[in-house]
């Protein structure tokens, strides 16, 4: 495959989560993190998972990534069970987790080790493409310690995108950044999603962030985590997180979230 084919290719992605349940053993006994979670993610979706701490959002993301296995239920990627990590699913965490002994280009090239069909020259061309995409082409040979927090997350984003995964899994990637940097990255990720037609699953505690980024927002209730409600966000892009229309969507989601957190388990319809 040529570099141009590699950059143009958009592999299909459909995720099917069916009855996923996950327990953890603690000092006080068994803790159920996820309880019969089921939903579908279609090709090109930008799905945000929202809920209070302890509702199993990150656990579910790890199961989709193949980093953990459910105790029951299935996660299917284009009809095939997810049982281990794969290059079709890349994860971006809250911390950039960059290699300090490599420069910016070296970190992005590291992710391309998953692409055995590209030679060294082609890998460099792909890495340069994604550095341009995140606005860091001029910093290709900068050391990691020279970068700001937002720039480091851009490098992490380029590294995650470079292998051209079918699904990008993002676990609160902007939570540790200041408000101005976050807003800049909201614009970046929306533009990249539109240009690259990626399927994105994004975990966040921030309801307004979810309404800004996702075309679907899936609300989880806590202890154990269950899917309680889904919201379609029908707003044009690019979206401004400070817009009045977006605030209306965020308010609806927040009201629902508060209702599920405050209600006793019986009112939540526990199975």
LINTADA-V127859 format. One line per field, one symbol per residue. ss: DSSP state (H for helix, E for strand, - for the rest). burial: + if it has 24 or more other ideal C-beta (glycine too) atoms within 12 Angstrom, else -. A space follows every 10 residues. Layout:
# LINTADA-V127859
ss = ???
burial = ???
This chain:
# LINTADA-V127859
ss = --HHHHHH-- ----EEEEEE EEEEEE--EE EEEEEEEEEE E----EEEEE ------HHHH HHHHH----- -EEEEEE--E E-------EE EE-------- --EHHHHHHH HHHH-----H HHHHHHHHHH HHH---HHH- --EHHH--HH HHHHHHHHHH HH----EEEE E-------HH HHHHHHHHHH HHHHHH--EE EEEE--HHHH HHH--EEEEE E---EEEEEE EE-------- ---HHHHHHH HHHHHHHHHH HH--HHHH-- -
burial = --+--++--- +-+-+++--+ ++-------- -+++++++++ +--+++++++ ++--++++++ ++++++++++ +-+++++--- -+---+++++ ++++-+-+-- --++++++++ ++-++--+-- -++-++++++ +-++++--++ -+-+--+-++ ++++++++++ ++++++++++ +++++-+--- -+++++++++ -++--+++++ ++++++++++ ++++++++++ ++++++++++ +-+-+---+- +----+--++ -+++-++--+ +------+-- -
